[in-house]
Amino acid sequence: MPSGSAFYSEYVFTCEDNGYGMTPEFVQRLFVPFERAEDERLKGIQGTGLGMVITKNILRMMIQPPVRALP
């Protein structure tokens, strides 16, 4: 659609991490549900390991139009 269309939008998502850091091995599993890094420094931090999975799915839904079944 042309950029002047009422149906056209463009979004830029930028992520920045200033936390503890991640090992290269953990980066490979970053989007695996319930996956958390095994690090003694993180033992006291609560979390489910779903944040990045949920974020990825939200962005995927925004980028692709949802599939709808026809009656």
C-alpha positions as MATLAB code, in Angstrom:
seq = 'MPSGSAFYSEYVFTCEDNGYGMTPEFVQRLFVPFERAEDERLKGIQGTGLGMVITKNILRMMIQPPVRALP';
ca = [
       0.000    0.000    0.000;
       1.244    3.495   -0.663;
       2.618    5.346    2.352;
      -0.153    7.976    2.130;
      -2.785    5.274    2.650;
      -4.831    5.171    5.847;
      -3.913    1.486    6.116;
      -0.146    1.903    6.120;
       2.019    2.126    9.204;
       5.700    1.639    9.810;
       7.208    0.679   13.157;
      10.779    0.369   14.309;
      11.475   -1.760   17.371;
      14.803   -1.313   19.098;
      15.912   -3.487   21.982;
      18.786   -2.738   24.296;
      20.065   -4.829   27.165;
      22.150   -3.402   29.970;
      21.735   -6.358   32.320;
      24.056   -9.167   33.347;
      24.777  -10.313   29.813;
      24.278  -13.666   28.171;
      26.586  -16.439   27.144;
      26.676  -17.276   23.433;
      25.157  -20.668   24.311;
      22.163  -19.053   26.027;
      21.583  -16.639   23.128;
      20.829  -19.706   20.980;
      17.966  -20.592   23.391;
      16.694  -17.050   23.991;
      13.253  -17.659   22.442;
      12.647  -21.108   23.960;
       9.627  -20.974   26.324;
      10.485  -21.205   30.046;
      14.227  -21.078   29.321;
      16.307  -19.115   31.806;
      20.039  -18.625   32.030;
      21.743  -20.676   34.700;
      23.710  -18.097   36.647;
      24.171  -17.736   40.394;
      23.576  -13.971   40.103;
      20.047  -14.622   38.806;
      18.872  -16.997   41.558;
      17.075  -14.206   43.474;
      15.403  -12.720   40.385;
      11.919  -14.016   39.657;
      10.821  -14.784   36.146;
       9.162  -17.415   34.019;
      11.394  -17.312   30.962;
       8.452  -16.231   28.804;
       9.164  -12.524   28.253;
      11.122  -12.830   25.011;
       8.801  -15.566   23.680;
       5.733  -13.375   24.251;
       7.441  -10.331   22.730;
       8.458  -12.289   19.628;
       4.898  -13.588   19.149;
       3.358  -10.121   19.555;
       5.699   -8.721   16.918;
       5.000  -11.645   14.588;
       1.252  -11.001   14.908;
       1.743   -7.310   14.182;
       3.858   -7.961   11.100;
       1.640  -10.641    9.557;
      -2.078  -10.182    9.133;
      -3.879  -12.781   11.234;
      -5.279  -15.785    9.387;
      -9.067  -15.858    9.540;
     -11.260  -18.823    8.690;
     -14.061  -18.166    6.247;
     -17.581  -19.328    7.144;
];
